[in-house]
Amino acid sequence: MSGQKIFSKTFKYRLYPTKKQEETFKEWVETCRRLYNDFIKQRHDHYEKIKDFPKEERKYISCFDQIKQLPEMKKENHFLQRP
């Protein structure tokens, strides 16, 4: 790949959402924030439990493990349920 140049093109769009769309965007951001923080806390708590195990016995939580939890979380958490 020597000598080759890679270019990327960027587009910027300005949005003018209605009040309803703005509220929907805010709900999406809040849902993402909650999920992110919940998953970080889950990984931290799990690490605290396993940190004293020998390295070969440790089982970490992957993002795929957490993605598998989403359907069950949707049943339990009202903020994940879409109207």
PyMOL commands that place a pseudoatom at each C-alpha (Angstrom):
pseudoatom trace, name=CA, resn=MET, resi=1, chain=A, elem=C, hetatm=0, pos=[0.000, 0.000, 0.000]
pseudoatom trace, name=CA, resn=SER, resi=2, chain=A, elem=C, hetatm=0, pos=[2.972, 2.305, -0.214]
pseudoatom trace, name=CA, resn=GLY, resi=3, chain=A, elem=C, hetatm=0, pos=[2.368, 5.326, -2.365]
pseudoatom trace, name=CA, resn=GLN, resi=4, chain=A, elem=C, hetatm=0, pos=[-1.411, 5.030, -2.182]
pseudoatom trace, name=CA, resn=LYS, resi=5, chain=A, elem=C, hetatm=0, pos=[-3.368, 7.862, -0.683]
pseudoatom trace, name=CA, resn=ILE, resi=6, chain=A, elem=C, hetatm=0, pos=[-6.707, 7.300, 0.976]
pseudoatom trace, name=CA, resn=PHE, resi=7, chain=A, elem=C, hetatm=0, pos=[-9.232, 10.093, 0.906]
pseudoatom trace, name=CA, resn=SER, resi=8, chain=A, elem=C, hetatm=0, pos=[-12.425, 10.327, 2.874]
pseudoatom trace, name=CA, resn=LYS, resi=9, chain=A, elem=C, hetatm=0, pos=[-15.355, 12.560, 2.165]
pseudoatom trace, name=CA, resn=THR, resi=10, chain=A, elem=C, hetatm=0, pos=[-17.454, 14.094, 4.897]
pseudoatom trace, name=CA, resn=PHE, resi=11, chain=A, elem=C, hetatm=0, pos=[-20.955, 15.465, 4.654]
pseudoatom trace, name=CA, resn=LYS, resi=12, chain=A, elem=C, hetatm=0, pos=[-22.562, 17.703, 7.237]
pseudoatom trace, name=CA, resn=TYR, resi=13, chain=A, elem=C, hetatm=0, pos=[-26.295, 18.146, 7.467]
pseudoatom trace, name=CA, resn=ARG, resi=14, chain=A, elem=C, hetatm=0, pos=[-28.160, 20.642, 9.578]
pseudoatom trace, name=CA, resn=LEU, resi=15, chain=A, elem=C, hetatm=0, pos=[-31.328, 19.367, 11.183]
pseudoatom trace, name=CA, resn=TYR, resi=16, chain=A, elem=C, hetatm=0, pos=[-34.373, 21.431, 12.014]
pseudoatom trace, name=CA, resn=PRO, resi=17, chain=A, elem=C, hetatm=0, pos=[-36.419, 18.985, 14.063]
pseudoatom trace, name=CA, resn=THR, resi=18, chain=A, elem=C, hetatm=0, pos=[-39.927, 19.596, 15.219]
pseudoatom trace, name=CA, resn=LYS, resi=19, chain=A, elem=C, hetatm=0, pos=[-40.592, 19.640, 18.964]
pseudoatom trace, name=CA, resn=LYS, resi=20, chain=A, elem=C, hetatm=0, pos=[-41.785, 16.035, 18.806]
pseudoatom trace, name=CA, resn=GLN, resi=21, chain=A, elem=C, hetatm=0, pos=[-38.663, 14.925, 16.910]
pseudoatom trace, name=CA, resn=GLU, resi=22, chain=A, elem=C, hetatm=0, pos=[-36.487, 16.831, 19.365]
pseudoatom trace, name=CA, resn=GLU, resi=23, chain=A, elem=C, hetatm=0, pos=[-38.126, 14.997, 22.278]
pseudoatom trace, name=CA, resn=THR, resi=24, chain=A, elem=C, hetatm=0, pos=[-37.592, 11.676, 20.483]
pseudoatom trace, name=CA, resn=PHE, resi=25, chain=A, elem=C, hetatm=0, pos=[-33.890, 12.467, 19.993]
pseudoatom trace, name=CA, resn=LYS, resi=26, chain=A, elem=C, hetatm=0, pos=[-33.566, 13.354, 23.664]
pseudoatom trace, name=CA, resn=GLU, resi=27, chain=A, elem=C, hetatm=0, pos=[-35.199, 10.051, 24.648]
pseudoatom trace, name=CA, resn=TRP, resi=28, chain=A, elem=C, hetatm=0, pos=[-32.785, 8.140, 22.399]
pseudoatom trace, name=CA, resn=VAL, resi=29, chain=A, elem=C, hetatm=0, pos=[-29.781, 9.889, 23.925]
pseudoatom trace, name=CA, resn=GLU, resi=30, chain=A, elem=C, hetatm=0, pos=[-31.080, 9.225, 27.446]
pseudoatom trace, name=CA, resn=THR, resi=31, chain=A, elem=C, hetatm=0, pos=[-31.638, 5.536, 26.622]
pseudoatom trace, name=CA, resn=CYS, resi=32, chain=A, elem=C, hetatm=0, pos=[-28.120, 5.222, 25.197]
pseudoatom trace, name=CA, resn=ARG, resi=33, chain=A, elem=C, hetatm=0, pos=[-26.658, 6.965, 28.234]
pseudoatom trace, name=CA, resn=ARG, resi=34, chain=A, elem=C, hetatm=0, pos=[-28.471, 4.659, 30.648]
pseudoatom trace, name=CA, resn=LEU, resi=35, chain=A, elem=C, hetatm=0, pos=[-27.495, 1.521, 28.752]
pseudoatom trace, name=CA, resn=TYR, resi=36, chain=A, elem=C, hetatm=0, pos=[-23.876, 2.599, 28.508]
pseudoatom trace, name=CA, resn=ASN, resi=37, chain=A, elem=C, hetatm=0, pos=[-23.665, 3.384, 32.215]
pseudoatom trace, name=CA, resn=ASP, resi=38, chain=A, elem=C, hetatm=0, pos=[-25.497, 0.168, 33.202]
pseudoatom trace, name=CA, resn=PHE, resi=39, chain=A, elem=C, hetatm=0, pos=[-23.173, -1.947, 31.099]
pseudoatom trace, name=CA, resn=ILE, resi=40, chain=A, elem=C, hetatm=0, pos=[-20.050, -0.206, 32.392]
pseudoatom trace, name=CA, resn=LYS, resi=41, chain=A, elem=C, hetatm=0, pos=[-21.256, -0.765, 35.963]
pseudoatom trace, name=CA, resn=GLN, resi=42, chain=A, elem=C, hetatm=0, pos=[-21.984, -4.418, 35.179]
pseudoatom trace, name=CA, resn=ARG, resi=43, chain=A, elem=C, hetatm=0, pos=[-18.470, -4.931, 33.819]
pseudoatom trace, name=CA, resn=HIS, resi=44, chain=A, elem=C, hetatm=0, pos=[-16.926, -3.109, 36.784]
pseudoatom trace, name=CA, resn=ASP, resi=45, chain=A, elem=C, hetatm=0, pos=[-18.914, -5.127, 39.338]
pseudoatom trace, name=CA, resn=HIS, resi=46, chain=A, elem=C, hetatm=0, pos=[-18.077, -8.371, 37.539]
pseudoatom trace, name=CA, resn=TYR, resi=47, chain=A, elem=C, hetatm=0, pos=[-14.386, -7.487, 37.486]
pseudoatom trace, name=CA, resn=GLU, resi=48, chain=A, elem=C, hetatm=0, pos=[-14.467, -6.758, 41.222]
pseudoatom trace, name=CA, resn=LYS, resi=49, chain=A, elem=C, hetatm=0, pos=[-15.810, -10.286, 41.769]
pseudoatom trace, name=CA, resn=ILE, resi=50, chain=A, elem=C, hetatm=0, pos=[-13.237, -12.059, 39.602]
pseudoatom trace, name=CA, resn=LYS, resi=51, chain=A, elem=C, hetatm=0, pos=[-10.105, -9.940, 40.062]
pseudoatom trace, name=CA, resn=ASP, resi=52, chain=A, elem=C, hetatm=0, pos=[-8.665, -12.285, 42.696]
pseudoatom trace, name=CA, resn=PHE, resi=53, chain=A, elem=C, hetatm=0, pos=[-9.133, -15.399, 40.527]
pseudoatom trace, name=CA, resn=PRO, resi=54, chain=A, elem=C, hetatm=0, pos=[-6.102, -16.785, 38.713]
pseudoatom trace, name=CA, resn=LYS, resi=55, chain=A, elem=C, hetatm=0, pos=[-5.878, -15.263, 35.218]
pseudoatom trace, name=CA, resn=GLU, resi=56, chain=A, elem=C, hetatm=0, pos=[-6.640, -18.532, 33.442]
pseudoatom trace, name=CA, resn=GLU, resi=57, chain=A, elem=C, hetatm=0, pos=[-9.899, -18.911, 35.401]
pseudoatom trace, name=CA, resn=ARG, resi=58, chain=A, elem=C, hetatm=0, pos=[-11.227, -15.395, 34.784]
pseudoatom trace, name=CA, resn=LYS, resi=59, chain=A, elem=C, hetatm=0, pos=[-14.232, -15.044, 32.489]
pseudoatom trace, name=CA, resn=TYR, resi=60, chain=A, elem=C, hetatm=0, pos=[-14.838, -11.481, 31.364]
pseudoatom trace, name=CA, resn=ILE, resi=61, chain=A, elem=C, hetatm=0, pos=[-18.097, -10.021, 30.089]
pseudoatom trace, name=CA, resn=SER, resi=62, chain=A, elem=C, hetatm=0, pos=[-17.953, -9.210, 26.383]
pseudoatom trace, name=CA, resn=CYS, resi=63, chain=A, elem=C, hetatm=0, pos=[-20.113, -6.749, 24.479]
pseudoatom trace, name=CA, resn=PHE, resi=64, chain=A, elem=C, hetatm=0, pos=[-21.803, -9.760, 22.845]
pseudoatom trace, name=CA, resn=ASP, resi=65, chain=A, elem=C, hetatm=0, pos=[-22.732, -11.119, 26.278]
pseudoatom trace, name=CA, resn=GLN, resi=66, chain=A, elem=C, hetatm=0, pos=[-24.320, -7.784, 27.068]
pseudoatom trace, name=CA, resn=ILE, resi=67, chain=A, elem=C, hetatm=0, pos=[-26.110, -7.549, 23.720]
pseudoatom trace, name=CA, resn=LYS, resi=68, chain=A, elem=C, hetatm=0, pos=[-27.704, -10.932, 24.463]
pseudoatom trace, name=CA, resn=GLN, resi=69, chain=A, elem=C, hetatm=0, pos=[-29.176, -9.415, 27.636]
pseudoatom trace, name=CA, resn=LEU, resi=70, chain=A, elem=C, hetatm=0, pos=[-31.056, -6.668, 25.800]
pseudoatom trace, name=CA, resn=PRO, resi=71, chain=A, elem=C, hetatm=0, pos=[-34.288, -8.610, 25.062]
pseudoatom trace, name=CA, resn=GLU, resi=72, chain=A, elem=C, hetatm=0, pos=[-34.686, -9.450, 28.750]
pseudoatom trace, name=CA, resn=MET, resi=73, chain=A, elem=C, hetatm=0, pos=[-33.780, -5.910, 29.769]
pseudoatom trace, name=CA, resn=LYS, resi=74, chain=A, elem=C, hetatm=0, pos=[-36.479, -4.560, 27.441]
pseudoatom trace, name=CA, resn=LYS, resi=75, chain=A, elem=C, hetatm=0, pos=[-39.082, -6.552, 29.365]
pseudoatom trace, name=CA, resn=GLU, resi=76, chain=A, elem=C, hetatm=0, pos=[-37.915, -5.214, 32.727]
pseudoatom trace, name=CA, resn=ASN, resi=77, chain=A, elem=C, hetatm=0, pos=[-37.012, -1.586, 32.003]
pseudoatom trace, name=CA, resn=HIS, resi=78, chain=A, elem=C, hetatm=0, pos=[-39.672, 0.822, 30.841]
pseudoatom trace, name=CA, resn=PHE, resi=79, chain=A, elem=C, hetatm=0, pos=[-37.154, 3.243, 29.311]
pseudoatom trace, name=CA, resn=LEU, resi=80, chain=A, elem=C, hetatm=0, pos=[-36.126, 0.557, 26.779]
pseudoatom trace, name=CA, resn=GLN, resi=81, chain=A, elem=C, hetatm=0, pos=[-39.663, -0.110, 25.634]
pseudoatom trace, name=CA, resn=ARG, resi=82, chain=A, elem=C, hetatm=0, pos=[-40.740, 1.696, 22.492]
pseudoatom trace, name=CA, resn=PRO, resi=83, chain=A, elem=C, hetatm=0, pos=[-44.308, 3.023, 22.457]
for i in range(1, 83): cmd.bond("trace and resi %d" % i, "trace and resi %d" % (i + 1))
show_as sticks, trace
zoom trace
